[in-house]
């Protein structure tokens, strides 16, 4: 059992950590929202039809409404925004910015009525994480480094993380089917529809050239569907039943490291001094914040974490 648990963990570490690089390659010749829509549509149909054929009851209207809202916040705003931003921001940097989602969750919980107030340890984690993000994105442009990150790409990443945080908080209490796989299938289908609509609104239909899609982009898309969405997600749901939740959520610490390393080795992304300084700050902040959330029940944690932007679905 221990061997299978660690094999499943390693699968999640590598699969979800590598999805950032897969997105980087996929959007090189496929427009981001169309790619996102196809990705979610295929994975969503597989999960939804699988669970319905397995005997899961049909979702109610209220459950579909929750699924559409969660899919819009997590998948369209979260992963869709991430995918768009990776046209302009290196995959490893995107992974580090997205890793700070727990900071947004803590901030939202602090200001909303009836939210959970942070402890000193959590507050320390938020401050450390913010310092890491500031160092990473260098908002004042204090250097003339030619590898400065695209400002709009960084803004969209921050907004994507914010959308993901809101969706995570809402999904914690939303009325959804008992089957996590069926719920995820619903959210993926809703996210697919939202991504296609957003693609039409932003004019992707006129820019999409199917004849110009490269093999590299196509492989990236297939990888996101099969490895990122299906294989890794099955491992994740199995781990939630067989391993301590505190062990399962360690993937949130490992995925950004995998993304940074793969981006450096395979996509020639520059490993700057700011990245080397900010990475331990951001990841230590995530560790401190998660240290205060270890008491979540598995089903509650499952609804919040099953679709990390790392890949997510």
FENSUL-V308543 format. One record per pair of residues at least 6 apart in sequence whose ideal C-beta (glycine too) atoms are under 6 Angstrom apart, sorted by sequence separation. I is the first residue (numbers start at 0). J is the second residue. D is the distance in Angstrom with one decimal. If there is no record, write none. Layout:
BEGIN
i=I j=J d=D
i=I j=J d=D
END
This chain:
BEGIN
i=108 j=114 d=3.9
i=176 j=182 d=5.2
i=262 j=268 d=3.9
i=306 j=312 d=5.0
i=108 j=115 d=4.7
i=175 j=182 d=4.4
i=263 j=270 d=4.9
i=85 j=93 d=5.4
i=109 j=117 d=5.8
i=25 j=34 d=5.2
i=238 j=247 d=4.8
i=105 j=117 d=5.3
i=105 j=121 d=5.7
i=136 j=153 d=5.1
i=105 j=125 d=5.3
i=102 j=125 d=5.1
i=102 j=128 d=4.6
i=99 j=128 d=5.2
i=252 j=282 d=5.5
i=99 j=132 d=5.7
i=252 j=285 d=6.0
i=251 j=285 d=5.9
i=95 j=135 d=6.0
i=248 j=289 d=5.9
i=35 j=79 d=5.1
i=35 j=82 d=5.0
i=245 j=293 d=4.7
i=31 j=82 d=4.4
i=31 j=83 d=4.4
i=244 j=297 d=5.4
i=254 j=309 d=4.4
i=92 j=148 d=6.0
i=244 j=300 d=5.0
i=103 j=160 d=5.6
i=107 j=164 d=5.7
i=103 j=161 d=5.3
i=239 j=297 d=5.0
i=26 j=85 d=5.8
i=22 j=82 d=5.4
i=26 j=86 d=5.3
i=88 j=148 d=5.2
i=96 j=156 d=4.6
i=100 j=160 d=4.9
i=104 j=164 d=4.6
i=88 j=149 d=5.9
i=103 j=164 d=3.6
i=23 j=85 d=5.4
i=87 j=149 d=3.5
i=239 j=301 d=5.3
i=22 j=85 d=5.0
i=93 j=156 d=5.8
i=97 j=160 d=5.6
i=100 j=163 d=5.3
i=88 j=152 d=4.0
i=100 j=164 d=5.4
i=87 j=152 d=3.5
i=23 j=90 d=4.2
i=84 j=152 d=4.4
i=20 j=90 d=5.0
i=19 j=90 d=4.0
i=84 j=155 d=4.4
i=83 j=155 d=5.9
i=84 j=156 d=4.6
i=19 j=93 d=5.9
i=19 j=94 d=4.6
i=80 j=155 d=5.1
i=80 j=158 d=6.0
i=81 j=159 d=5.0
i=80 j=159 d=3.0
i=77 j=159 d=5.2
i=227 j=310 d=3.5
i=228 j=312 d=4.6
i=77 j=162 d=5.2
i=76 j=162 d=3.0
i=77 j=163 d=3.6
i=72 j=162 d=5.2
i=73 j=163 d=5.7
i=72 j=165 d=5.5
i=73 j=166 d=4.0
i=72 j=166 d=3.0
i=69 j=166 d=5.4
i=69 j=170 d=4.8
i=65 j=173 d=4.0
i=65 j=174 d=5.4
i=65 j=175 d=5.5
i=62 j=174 d=5.8
i=61 j=174 d=5.3
i=62 j=175 d=5.7
i=62 j=176 d=5.7
i=75 j=190 d=5.4
i=79 j=194 d=5.3
i=70 j=186 d=3.9
i=74 j=190 d=2.8
i=69 j=186 d=5.2
i=58 j=176 d=5.5
i=75 j=193 d=3.8
i=66 j=185 d=3.6
i=70 j=189 d=3.2
i=75 j=194 d=5.6
i=66 j=186 d=5.1
i=70 j=190 d=4.0
i=67 j=189 d=4.2
i=71 j=193 d=5.1
i=179 j=301 d=5.2
i=183 j=305 d=5.9
i=55 j=178 d=4.8
i=66 j=189 d=5.5
i=146 j=269 d=4.8
i=187 j=312 d=5.5
i=55 j=181 d=4.8
i=58 j=185 d=6.0
i=50 j=178 d=5.4
i=50 j=180 d=5.0
i=50 j=181 d=4.0
i=170 j=302 d=5.0
i=171 j=303 d=5.7
i=46 j=180 d=5.4
i=167 j=303 d=4.8
i=46 j=183 d=5.7
i=47 j=184 d=3.2
i=46 j=184 d=3.4
i=135 j=273 d=5.8
i=134 j=273 d=5.5
i=43 j=184 d=5.1
i=134 j=276 d=5.5
i=135 j=277 d=3.8
i=134 j=277 d=4.5
i=43 j=187 d=3.0
i=42 j=187 d=5.4
i=43 j=188 d=4.0
i=131 j=277 d=4.3
i=39 j=187 d=4.5
i=43 j=191 d=5.8
i=131 j=280 d=3.1
i=130 j=280 d=5.8
i=131 j=281 d=3.9
i=39 j=190 d=4.6
i=40 j=191 d=4.0
i=39 j=191 d=3.8
i=127 j=280 d=5.5
i=128 j=281 d=5.5
i=36 j=191 d=4.9
i=128 j=284 d=3.0
i=98 j=255 d=4.4
i=127 j=284 d=4.4
i=36 j=194 d=3.8
i=35 j=194 d=4.2
i=36 j=195 d=4.1
i=95 j=255 d=5.2
i=124 j=284 d=4.4
i=94 j=255 d=4.4
i=32 j=194 d=4.8
i=124 j=287 d=3.2
i=94 j=258 d=3.4
i=124 j=288 d=4.3
i=32 j=197 d=4.9
i=33 j=198 d=4.9
i=32 j=198 d=3.4
i=91 j=258 d=5.0
i=120 j=287 d=5.7
i=121 j=288 d=5.5
i=90 j=258 d=5.8
i=91 j=259 d=3.7
i=33 j=203 d=5.4
i=121 j=291 d=5.1
i=32 j=203 d=5.7
i=91 j=262 d=3.6
i=120 j=291 d=5.9
i=90 j=262 d=4.4
i=30 j=203 d=4.1
i=89 j=262 d=5.7
i=118 j=291 d=5.7
i=33 j=207 d=5.6
i=30 j=206 d=5.6
i=30 j=207 d=4.9
i=91 j=268 d=5.4
i=89 j=268 d=4.1
i=42 j=224 d=5.4
i=99 j=281 d=5.7
i=28 j=211 d=5.7
i=29 j=212 d=5.7
i=41 j=224 d=5.1
i=98 j=281 d=5.6
i=28 j=212 d=5.0
i=101 j=285 d=5.5
i=28 j=213 d=4.5
i=38 j=223 d=5.1
i=34 j=220 d=5.9
i=38 j=224 d=5.5
i=42 j=228 d=3.9
i=95 j=281 d=5.5
i=29 j=216 d=5.0
i=98 j=285 d=5.9
i=101 j=288 d=4.3
i=28 j=216 d=4.3
i=27 j=216 d=5.3
i=24 j=215 d=5.1
i=25 j=216 d=5.1
i=25 j=219 d=3.5
i=24 j=219 d=3.8
i=25 j=220 d=4.8
i=21 j=219 d=4.4
i=21 j=222 d=4.6
i=21 j=223 d=5.1
i=18 j=223 d=5.9
i=18 j=227 d=4.2
i=97 j=308 d=4.8
i=14 j=226 d=5.0
i=14 j=227 d=5.9
i=15 j=231 d=5.5
i=14 j=231 d=3.8
i=11 j=231 d=5.3
i=11 j=234 d=5.6
i=10 j=234 d=4.8
i=11 j=235 d=5.8
i=7 j=234 d=4.1
i=81 j=308 d=5.0
i=78 j=308 d=5.2
i=7 j=238 d=5.2
i=77 j=308 d=5.4
i=73 j=306 d=5.3
i=4 j=242 d=5.0
i=12 j=250 d=5.7
i=16 j=254 d=4.0
i=11 j=250 d=4.7
i=15 j=254 d=5.1
i=19 j=258 d=4.1
i=12 j=253 d=4.6
i=16 j=257 d=2.6
i=20 j=261 d=4.7
i=16 j=258 d=5.3
i=20 j=262 d=5.8
i=23 j=266 d=5.7
i=17 j=261 d=5.7
i=42 j=312 d=5.7
i=18 j=309 d=5.5
i=18 j=310 d=2.9
i=15 j=309 d=4.0
i=15 j=310 d=4.3
END
